[in-house]
Amino acid sequence: MRNVWHELSGLLLPVLCAGCGRPRTELCPACAAALHGGPARRVRPSPRPPGLPAVYAAAPYENAVRGVLLAHKERGALGLAGALGRALAGSVRAGTGRPGGAGPLLLVPVPSARSSTAARGHDPVRRIAAAAARDLRRRGLPARALPLLRQRRAVADQSGLGARQRRANLAGALELTVEGGRLVRHGLFRHGRVILVDDLLTTGSTLAEAARAVGEARGAGRQPSVHGRCRAAVVAASPSAFEINRN
């Protein structure tokens, strides 16, 4: 019902650009260009958490990009999922090196807490991942969005926590779903390229924990280690992660 209300409110209320507030458009050309108009780049938080795979981001998390992500995530502007998915798809392509290589691209979204999903009325990362997979397929790249991870214990609110506190908060918090475990046993990951996806990179703790959960499951399934083959892609990263990578 909440999703229906969001769709109806978009028809009844004045539409403003989520990035700059310009009227009569949900995303103006200038803000769209800030989101996905440039090449995605590798980013690195400092300090880098152990186990963090290589991460690629489409844009710094600031100004219009920040506004668009928050509008989709917190205010239910679901129409922005396509533009955000396009940006994420660019990050995925940048991180795979040779997109036409063997095996499909397996986009595994970082799961949201059930309480957050219930409060928002949708899972923003899962929605963006699905949009990114569609964009990649339109470009001729085999891609699937597979929500194979879940939280196995509650975690504290991450806002206000430092890098070390976030690592402790998330340690051991994720695991494969039952369906994910079944797919691992049947060798799904053997030929596919696993891309962990999220909307935002700050300290990197969430993606490092996701990489641990996937790598642990693959090891248990006697498949090649996730390290060295797993990559990560995000829509945006903190400006400092871009600056560190530039230097």
Phi, psi and omega in degrees: 000323181296320178297321178297318179298318179299318181295317180293320181295329178295334178276329187267330185260156178300137181268129178235147176299129182293338182272320186230353179085006178298136184285159172069020174204138179285332178209112183283162181302323182293318180287327175297320179294323177295328183281310185223023182274345181246172179288141175290151183227156174288139181232158183210120176284160176228120001286153178274123182291147178301139176085001180287123177286176175297133184239137176239141183229150181276329187200156173290147180276086181199162173050235186297321181298317178299316180298319181292315179298318180292322179297318179290316188283314189257336183248007173067031177279078189292338178295345179278353184300325181296315179293320178293322177295323177297318178296317179296321178300322176297322177293321178297314180298320180295327185274347182269351177075287179241087185304336181273010183292179184291143174088149180286163172271121182254104182272112182251105182287144172291129185284146172273155174296147181301322180295321179292318179297319180295319182292323182276335183085004178194164176256102188297319183292319178297320180293317179294321179298318179296319178295321178295318179298320177297318179298318180295320179295323177298334178270009176086014181256127179292118183215143176223139172265119186237106179282079188261358181248152176214161175278131178259355173207160180288148176235156180283161175300129185282339183298133180089353180269142175280178184300314181293320179295323178294320178298317179293321181296325186262350185304121178072016186276341185247153176207165176289147171290170176301317178296321178298317178298320179296317181294324177297315180298330180269008172082022181301320185281353189297318183249351180273158177258114186279125177238109175285133184233145177212168178278328189214139172251125173243279179269344182087000184295321182293315180292326177296319178293321177297318178297321178298314183297317179291316180296322179295318180293320179294322177296320179294330178274009179058039175251166181304147181301146178291333184293134181093338179244330179287139175232172177222148180221141179224161175290312185219159177223158179303143180306326181295327178294326175290319181295317180297320179294327182290329185273000000 
